[in-house]
Amino acid sequence: MPIGGAEDREGEKVVLRRFFELAGGSSSRIAVMPTASMLETTGQFYKQIFEEMGSSHVDVIRIDTRKHANDAARLEWAREATGIFLTGGNQLRLSVMIGGTLLENLVTERSQAGAVVAGTSAGASILSDHMVARGAGGSIPKAGSAHLKAGFGLISGVILDQHFRQRNRLGRLLALVASNPRLLGIGVDEDTAAIIGSDGILEVVGNHGVTIVDGSDMFSDFYRVPNYGEVSLANVKLAMLTSGLRYDLNARVLLPE
């Protein structure tokens, strides 16, 4: 459940409430992991939100070193989590501290067992095989405008970007898909989530939208453009979906309402 960041935390909390419901509602067991954040209060903030919604089993798992991420005792509580929530911050903290550790394995195991794994902002980027590590905004695709690192791989065959339309990130997602046309680009707006089931069906939830970039039939001159040069594109399939719409990531088609 990648969330585009800046989700509503004071009003109806549509996105966070959907995570809470998918995790089991009042019967949920939620592990909040604020590793991406440098703020000590981030984990407790989300813990309070989910407790106010009705969960009596919420814990904050603070991982500040790779040793923490390999400490079986520290991770024991999360082994039966029905919901795992990765906060925003710096996605490189997630990849550097958690990548290749017992904790990454645990998150994968819980996801495969049916737990919902949500990440907001930086926490969203890490969910796919290929994570957007950094890059400039703008509507024009430019070579070298963004860089990919290894993510957790919970969602295969996609590139996830967040704060999408609010920070004008279409250009960099187009450039990333142009250089990796096998991958499907997914840009998630703020206060919006893309809920992706094990069947590859994506559902949009929230107050804005999800942009999908399909480059399977794309023409691009990316391979001959110098860094920060403008890239030519043609035959790009673009979908901009609002709340309630569903998209089949495997067939790459919009589904009936």
Contacts in CASP RR format, 6 or more apart in sequence:
PFRMAT RR
TARGET T0000
AUTHOR 0000-0000-0000
METHOD contacts of the structure
MODEL  1
MPIGGAEDREGEKVVLRRFFELAGGSSSRIAVMPTASMLETTGQFYKQIF
EEMGSSHVDVIRIDTRKHANDAARLEWAREATGIFLTGGNQLRLSVMIGG
TLLENLVTERSQAGAVVAGTSAGASILSDHMVARGAGGSIPKAGSAHLKA
GFGLISGVILDQHFRQRNRLGRLLALVASNPRLLGIGVDEDTAAIIGSDG
ILEVVGNHGVTIVDGSDMFSDFYRVPNYGEVSLANVKLAMLTSGLRYDLN
ARVLLPE
1 18 0 8 1.000
1 19 0 8 1.000
1 22 0 8 1.000
1 116 0 8 1.000
1 117 0 8 1.000
1 118 0 8 1.000
1 119 0 8 1.000
1 193 0 8 1.000
1 194 0 8 1.000
1 195 0 8 1.000
1 196 0 8 1.000
2 118 0 8 1.000
2 119 0 8 1.000
2 123 0 8 1.000
2 124 0 8 1.000
2 125 0 8 1.000
2 127 0 8 1.000
2 128 0 8 1.000
2 155 0 8 1.000
2 160 0 8 1.000
2 162 0 8 1.000
2 186 0 8 1.000
2 188 0 8 1.000
2 193 0 8 1.000
2 194 0 8 1.000
2 196 0 8 1.000
3 15 0 8 1.000
3 19 0 8 1.000
3 118 0 8 1.000
3 119 0 8 1.000
3 120 0 8 1.000
3 121 0 8 1.000
3 124 0 8 1.000
3 162 0 8 1.000
3 188 0 8 1.000
3 192 0 8 1.000
3 193 0 8 1.000
4 120 0 8 1.000
4 121 0 8 1.000
4 124 0 8 1.000
4 162 0 8 1.000
4 163 0 8 1.000
4 164 0 8 1.000
4 187 0 8 1.000
4 188 0 8 1.000
4 189 0 8 1.000
4 190 0 8 1.000
4 191 0 8 1.000
4 192 0 8 1.000
4 193 0 8 1.000
5 88 0 8 1.000
5 120 0 8 1.000
5 121 0 8 1.000
5 124 0 8 1.000
5 162 0 8 1.000
5 163 0 8 1.000
5 188 0 8 1.000
5 190 0 8 1.000
5 191 0 8 1.000
6 121 0 8 1.000
6 163 0 8 1.000
6 166 0 8 1.000
6 190 0 8 1.000
6 191 0 8 1.000
7 13 0 8 1.000
7 15 0 8 1.000
7 16 0 8 1.000
7 120 0 8 1.000
7 190 0 8 1.000
7 191 0 8 1.000
7 192 0 8 1.000
7 193 0 8 1.000
8 14 0 8 1.000
8 15 0 8 1.000
8 16 0 8 1.000
8 191 0 8 1.000
8 207 0 8 1.000
9 16 0 8 1.000
9 45 0 8 1.000
9 49 0 8 1.000
13 49 0 8 1.000
13 53 0 8 1.000
14 191 0 8 1.000
14 205 0 8 1.000
14 206 0 8 1.000
14 207 0 8 1.000
15 191 0 8 1.000
15 192 0 8 1.000
15 193 0 8 1.000
15 205 0 8 1.000
15 206 0 8 1.000
16 49 0 8 1.000
16 50 0 8 1.000
16 53 0 8 1.000
17 53 0 8 1.000
18 193 0 8 1.000
18 195 0 8 1.000
18 205 0 8 1.000
19 83 0 8 1.000
19 85 0 8 1.000
19 116 0 8 1.000
19 118 0 8 1.000
19 193 0 8 1.000
20 28 0 8 1.000
20 30 0 8 1.000
20 50 0 8 1.000
20 53 0 8 1.000
20 54 0 8 1.000
20 55 0 8 1.000
22 83 0 8 1.000
22 116 0 8 1.000
22 195 0 8 1.000
23 29 0 8 1.000
23 30 0 8 1.000
23 55 0 8 1.000
23 82 0 8 1.000
23 83 0 8 1.000
23 115 0 8 1.000
23 116 0 8 1.000
24 82 0 8 1.000
24 83 0 8 1.000
25 53 0 8 1.000
25 54 0 8 1.000
25 55 0 8 1.000
26 54 0 8 1.000
26 55 0 8 1.000
26 56 0 8 1.000
27 82 0 8 1.000
28 50 0 8 1.000
28 55 0 8 1.000
28 57 0 8 1.000
28 82 0 8 1.000
28 83 0 8 1.000
29 55 0 8 1.000
29 57 0 8 1.000
29 80 0 8 1.000
29 81 0 8 1.000
29 82 0 8 1.000
29 83 0 8 1.000
30 50 0 8 1.000
30 55 0 8 1.000
30 57 0 8 1.000
30 58 0 8 1.000
30 59 0 8 1.000
30 81 0 8 1.000
30 82 0 8 1.000
30 83 0 8 1.000
30 84 0 8 1.000
30 85 0 8 1.000
31 59 0 8 1.000
31 61 0 8 1.000
31 77 0 8 1.000
31 78 0 8 1.000
31 81 0 8 1.000
31 83 0 8 1.000
31 84 0 8 1.000
31 85 0 8 1.000
32 43 0 8 1.000
32 46 0 8 1.000
32 47 0 8 1.000
32 50 0 8 1.000
32 58 0 8 1.000
32 59 0 8 1.000
32 60 0 8 1.000
32 61 0 8 1.000
32 85 0 8 1.000
32 87 0 8 1.000
33 60 0 8 1.000
33 61 0 8 1.000
33 63 0 8 1.000
33 84 0 8 1.000
33 85 0 8 1.000
33 86 0 8 1.000
33 87 0 8 1.000
34 42 0 8 1.000
34 43 0 8 1.000
34 46 0 8 1.000
34 60 0 8 1.000
34 62 0 8 1.000
34 87 0 8 1.000
34 88 0 8 1.000
35 62 0 8 1.000
35 63 0 8 1.000
35 64 0 8 1.000
35 86 0 8 1.000
35 87 0 8 1.000
35 93 0 8 1.000
35 94 0 8 1.000
35 97 0 8 1.000
35 98 0 8 1.000
36 86 0 8 1.000
36 87 0 8 1.000
36 88 0 8 1.000
36 89 0 8 1.000
36 90 0 8 1.000
36 91 0 8 1.000
36 93 0 8 1.000
36 94 0 8 1.000
36 121 0 8 1.000
36 122 0 8 1.000
36 123 0 8 1.000
36 126 0 8 1.000
37 43 0 8 1.000
37 87 0 8 1.000
37 88 0 8 1.000
37 89 0 8 1.000
37 90 0 8 1.000
38 89 0 8 1.000
38 90 0 8 1.000
42 87 0 8 1.000
42 88 0 8 1.000
43 60 0 8 1.000
43 62 0 8 1.000
43 87 0 8 1.000
44 60 0 8 1.000
46 60 0 8 1.000
46 85 0 8 1.000
46 87 0 8 1.000
47 58 0 8 1.000
47 59 0 8 1.000
47 60 0 8 1.000
50 58 0 8 1.000
50 85 0 8 1.000
51 58 0 8 1.000
59 77 0 8 1.000
59 78 0 8 1.000
61 74 0 8 1.000
61 75 0 8 1.000
61 77 0 8 1.000
61 78 0 8 1.000
62 68 0 8 1.000
63 69 0 8 1.000
63 74 0 8 1.000
63 97 0 8 1.000
63 98 0 8 1.000
63 103 0 8 1.000
64 97 0 8 1.000
65 97 0 8 1.000
66 96 0 8 1.000
66 97 0 8 1.000
66 98 0 8 1.000
66 101 0 8 1.000
68 74 0 8 1.000
68 97 0 8 1.000
69 75 0 8 1.000
69 97 0 8 1.000
69 98 0 8 1.000
69 99 0 8 1.000
69 101 0 8 1.000
69 102 0 8 1.000
69 103 0 8 1.000
69 104 0 8 1.000
70 101 0 8 1.000
70 102 0 8 1.000
70 103 0 8 1.000
71 102 0 8 1.000
72 102 0 8 1.000
75 102 0 8 1.000
75 103 0 8 1.000
75 106 0 8 1.000
78 84 0 8 1.000
78 106 0 8 1.000
78 110 0 8 1.000
79 106 0 8 1.000
79 110 0 8 1.000
81 110 0 8 1.000
81 115 0 8 1.000
82 115 0 8 1.000
82 116 0 8 1.000
83 110 0 8 1.000
83 115 0 8 1.000
83 116 0 8 1.000
83 117 0 8 1.000
83 118 0 8 1.000
84 107 0 8 1.000
84 110 0 8 1.000
84 111 0 8 1.000
84 115 0 8 1.000
84 116 0 8 1.000
84 117 0 8 1.000
84 118 0 8 1.000
85 118 0 8 1.000
85 119 0 8 1.000
85 120 0 8 1.000
86 94 0 8 1.000
86 117 0 8 1.000
86 118 0 8 1.000
86 119 0 8 1.000
86 120 0 8 1.000
86 122 0 8 1.000
86 123 0 8 1.000
86 124 0 8 1.000
86 126 0 8 1.000
86 127 0 8 1.000
87 119 0 8 1.000
87 120 0 8 1.000
87 121 0 8 1.000
87 122 0 8 1.000
87 123 0 8 1.000
88 119 0 8 1.000
88 120 0 8 1.000
88 121 0 8 1.000
88 122 0 8 1.000
88 123 0 8 1.000
89 121 0 8 1.000
89 122 0 8 1.000
89 123 0 8 1.000
90 122 0 8 1.000
91 122 0 8 1.000
91 123 0 8 1.000
91 125 0 8 1.000
91 126 0 8 1.000
91 131 0 8 1.000
91 132 0 8 1.000
91 133 0 8 1.000
91 149 0 8 1.000
92 133 0 8 1.000
92 134 0 8 1.000
92 149 0 8 1.000
93 122 0 8 1.000
94 122 0 8 1.000
94 123 0 8 1.000
94 126 0 8 1.000
95 126 0 8 1.000
95 131 0 8 1.000
95 133 0 8 1.000
95 149 0 8 1.000
95 150 0 8 1.000
95 151 0 8 1.000
98 104 0 8 1.000
98 107 0 8 1.000
98 152 0 8 1.000
99 150 0 8 1.000
99 151 0 8 1.000
99 152 0 8 1.000
104 152 0 8 1.000
107 117 0 8 1.000
107 152 0 8 1.000
107 154 0 8 1.000
108 152 0 8 1.000
108 153 0 8 1.000
108 154 0 8 1.000
110 117 0 8 1.000
111 117 0 8 1.000
111 154 0 8 1.000
114 198 0 8 1.000
117 127 0 8 1.000
117 154 0 8 1.000
118 193 0 8 1.000
119 126 0 8 1.000
119 127 0 8 1.000
120 162 0 8 1.000
121 162 0 8 1.000
121 163 0 8 1.000
122 162 0 8 1.000
124 160 0 8 1.000
124 162 0 8 1.000
124 188 0 8 1.000
125 131 0 8 1.000
125 132 0 8 1.000
125 151 0 8 1.000
125 160 0 8 1.000
125 161 0 8 1.000
125 162 0 8 1.000
126 151 0 8 1.000
126 152 0 8 1.000
127 151 0 8 1.000
127 152 0 8 1.000
127 153 0 8 1.000
127 154 0 8 1.000
127 155 0 8 1.000
127 160 0 8 1.000
128 151 0 8 1.000
128 152 0 8 1.000
128 153 0 8 1.000
128 154 0 8 1.000
128 155 0 8 1.000
128 156 0 8 1.000
128 157 0 8 1.000
128 158 0 8 1.000
128 159 0 8 1.000
128 160 0 8 1.000
129 150 0 8 1.000
129 151 0 8 1.000
129 153 0 8 1.000
129 155 0 8 1.000
129 156 0 8 1.000
129 157 0 8 1.000
129 158 0 8 1.000
130 148 0 8 1.000
130 149 0 8 1.000
130 150 0 8 1.000
130 151 0 8 1.000
130 157 0 8 1.000
130 158 0 8 1.000
130 159 0 8 1.000
130 180 0 8 1.000
130 183 0 8 1.000
131 148 0 8 1.000
131 149 0 8 1.000
131 150 0 8 1.000
131 151 0 8 1.000
131 160 0 8 1.000
132 146 0 8 1.000
132 147 0 8 1.000
132 148 0 8 1.000
132 159 0 8 1.000
132 160 0 8 1.000
132 161 0 8 1.000
132 172 0 8 1.000
132 176 0 8 1.000
133 146 0 8 1.000
133 147 0 8 1.000
133 148 0 8 1.000
133 149 0 8 1.000
134 146 0 8 1.000
134 147 0 8 1.000
135 145 0 8 1.000
135 146 0 8 1.000
135 147 0 8 1.000
135 172 0 8 1.000
136 142 0 8 1.000
136 145 0 8 1.000
136 146 0 8 1.000
136 172 0 8 1.000
137 145 0 8 1.000
137 167 0 8 1.000
137 168 0 8 1.000
137 169 0 8 1.000
137 171 0 8 1.000
137 172 0 8 1.000
138 168 0 8 1.000
138 169 0 8 1.000
138 170 0 8 1.000
138 171 0 8 1.000
138 172 0 8 1.000
139 168 0 8 1.000
139 170 0 8 1.000
139 171 0 8 1.000
140 171 0 8 1.000
140 230 0 8 1.000
141 171 0 8 1.000
141 172 0 8 1.000
141 174 0 8 1.000
141 175 0 8 1.000
141 178 0 8 1.000
141 230 0 8 1.000
141 231 0 8 1.000
141 233 0 8 1.000
142 171 0 8 1.000
142 172 0 8 1.000
142 175 0 8 1.000
142 225 0 8 1.000
142 228 0 8 1.000
142 229 0 8 1.000
142 230 0 8 1.000
142 231 0 8 1.000
143 175 0 8 1.000
143 179 0 8 1.000
143 222 0 8 1.000
143 225 0 8 1.000
143 226 0 8 1.000
143 227 0 8 1.000
143 228 0 8 1.000
143 229 0 8 1.000
143 231 0 8 1.000
144 175 0 8 1.000
144 227 0 8 1.000
144 228 0 8 1.000
145 171 0 8 1.000
145 172 0 8 1.000
145 175 0 8 1.000
145 228 0 8 1.000
146 172 0 8 1.000
146 173 0 8 1.000
146 175 0 8 1.000
146 176 0 8 1.000
148 159 0 8 1.000
148 176 0 8 1.000
148 180 0 8 1.000
155 196 0 8 1.000
157 182 0 8 1.000
157 183 0 8 1.000
157 184 0 8 1.000
158 183 0 8 1.000
158 184 0 8 1.000
158 185 0 8 1.000
158 186 0 8 1.000
158 249 0 8 1.000
159 173 0 8 1.000
159 176 0 8 1.000
159 177 0 8 1.000
159 180 0 8 1.000
159 183 0 8 1.000
159 184 0 8 1.000
159 185 0 8 1.000
159 186 0 8 1.000
160 185 0 8 1.000
160 186 0 8 1.000
160 187 0 8 1.000
160 188 0 8 1.000
161 169 0 8 1.000
161 172 0 8 1.000
161 173 0 8 1.000
161 185 0 8 1.000
161 186 0 8 1.000
161 187 0 8 1.000
161 188 0 8 1.000
162 187 0 8 1.000
162 188 0 8 1.000
162 190 0 8 1.000
163 169 0 8 1.000
163 189 0 8 1.000
163 190 0 8 1.000
164 170 0 8 1.000
164 173 0 8 1.000
164 187 0 8 1.000
164 188 0 8 1.000
164 189 0 8 1.000
164 190 0 8 1.000
164 210 0 8 1.000
164 211 0 8 1.000
165 189 0 8 1.000
165 208 0 8 1.000
165 209 0 8 1.000
165 211 0 8 1.000
166 189 0 8 1.000
166 190 0 8 1.000
166 208 0 8 1.000
169 187 0 8 1.000
170 211 0 8 1.000
173 185 0 8 1.000
173 187 0 8 1.000
173 211 0 8 1.000
173 213 0 8 1.000
174 213 0 8 1.000
174 231 0 8 1.000
174 233 0 8 1.000
174 236 0 8 1.000
175 222 0 8 1.000
175 231 0 8 1.000
176 183 0 8 1.000
176 185 0 8 1.000
177 183 0 8 1.000
177 184 0 8 1.000
177 185 0 8 1.000
177 213 0 8 1.000
177 214 0 8 1.000
177 215 0 8 1.000
177 218 0 8 1.000
177 236 0 8 1.000
178 215 0 8 1.000
178 218 0 8 1.000
178 220 0 8 1.000
178 222 0 8 1.000
178 231 0 8 1.000
178 233 0 8 1.000
179 220 0 8 1.000
179 222 0 8 1.000
181 215 0 8 1.000
181 216 0 8 1.000
181 218 0 8 1.000
181 220 0 8 1.000
182 216 0 8 1.000
184 212 0 8 1.000
184 213 0 8 1.000
184 214 0 8 1.000
184 215 0 8 1.000
184 249 0 8 1.000
184 252 0 8 1.000
185 212 0 8 1.000
185 213 0 8 1.000
185 214 0 8 1.000
186 194 0 8 1.000
186 202 0 8 1.000
186 210 0 8 1.000
186 211 0 8 1.000
186 212 0 8 1.000
186 213 0 8 1.000
187 194 0 8 1.000
187 210 0 8 1.000
187 211 0 8 1.000
187 212 0 8 1.000
187 213 0 8 1.000
188 194 0 8 1.000
188 209 0 8 1.000
188 210 0 8 1.000
189 208 0 8 1.000
189 209 0 8 1.000
189 210 0 8 1.000
189 211 0 8 1.000
190 208 0 8 1.000
191 206 0 8 1.000
191 207 0 8 1.000
191 208 0 8 1.000
192 204 0 8 1.000
192 205 0 8 1.000
192 206 0 8 1.000
192 207 0 8 1.000
192 208 0 8 1.000
192 209 0 8 1.000
192 210 0 8 1.000
192 243 0 8 1.000
193 204 0 8 1.000
193 205 0 8 1.000
193 206 0 8 1.000
194 202 0 8 1.000
194 203 0 8 1.000
194 204 0 8 1.000
194 205 0 8 1.000
194 210 0 8 1.000
195 202 0 8 1.000
195 203 0 8 1.000
195 204 0 8 1.000
195 205 0 8 1.000
196 202 0 8 1.000
196 203 0 8 1.000
196 249 0 8 1.000
200 248 0 8 1.000
200 249 0 8 1.000
200 250 0 8 1.000
201 246 0 8 1.000
201 247 0 8 1.000
201 248 0 8 1.000
201 249 0 8 1.000
201 255 0 8 1.000
202 210 0 8 1.000
202 246 0 8 1.000
202 247 0 8 1.000
202 248 0 8 1.000
202 249 0 8 1.000
203 244 0 8 1.000
203 245 0 8 1.000
203 246 0 8 1.000
204 210 0 8 1.000
204 241 0 8 1.000
204 242 0 8 1.000
204 243 0 8 1.000
204 244 0 8 1.000
204 245 0 8 1.000
204 246 0 8 1.000
204 247 0 8 1.000
205 243 0 8 1.000
205 244 0 8 1.000
206 243 0 8 1.000
207 243 0 8 1.000
208 242 0 8 1.000
209 240 0 8 1.000
209 241 0 8 1.000
209 242 0 8 1.000
209 243 0 8 1.000
210 240 0 8 1.000
210 241 0 8 1.000
210 247 0 8 1.000
211 238 0 8 1.000
211 239 0 8 1.000
211 240 0 8 1.000
211 241 0 8 1.000
212 238 0 8 1.000
212 239 0 8 1.000
212 240 0 8 1.000
212 241 0 8 1.000
212 247 0 8 1.000
213 236 0 8 1.000
213 237 0 8 1.000
213 238 0 8 1.000
214 236 0 8 1.000
214 237 0 8 1.000
214 238 0 8 1.000
214 239 0 8 1.000
214 252 0 8 1.000
215 235 0 8 1.000
215 236 0 8 1.000
215 237 0 8 1.000
216 237 0 8 1.000
216 252 0 8 1.000
217 235 0 8 1.000
217 237 0 8 1.000
218 233 0 8 1.000
218 234 0 8 1.000
218 235 0 8 1.000
218 236 0 8 1.000
219 232 0 8 1.000
219 233 0 8 1.000
219 234 0 8 1.000
219 235 0 8 1.000
220 231 0 8 1.000
220 232 0 8 1.000
220 233 0 8 1.000
220 234 0 8 1.000
221 231 0 8 1.000
221 232 0 8 1.000
222 231 0 8 1.000
225 231 0 8 1.000
237 252 0 8 1.000
239 247 0 8 1.000
239 254 0 8 1.000
241 247 0 8 1.000
241 254 0 8 1.000
244 257 0 8 1.000
245 254 0 8 1.000
245 255 0 8 1.000
245 257 0 8 1.000
246 254 0 8 1.000
246 255 0 8 1.000
247 253 0 8 1.000
247 254 0 8 1.000
247 255 0 8 1.000
248 254 0 8 1.000
248 255 0 8 1.000
END
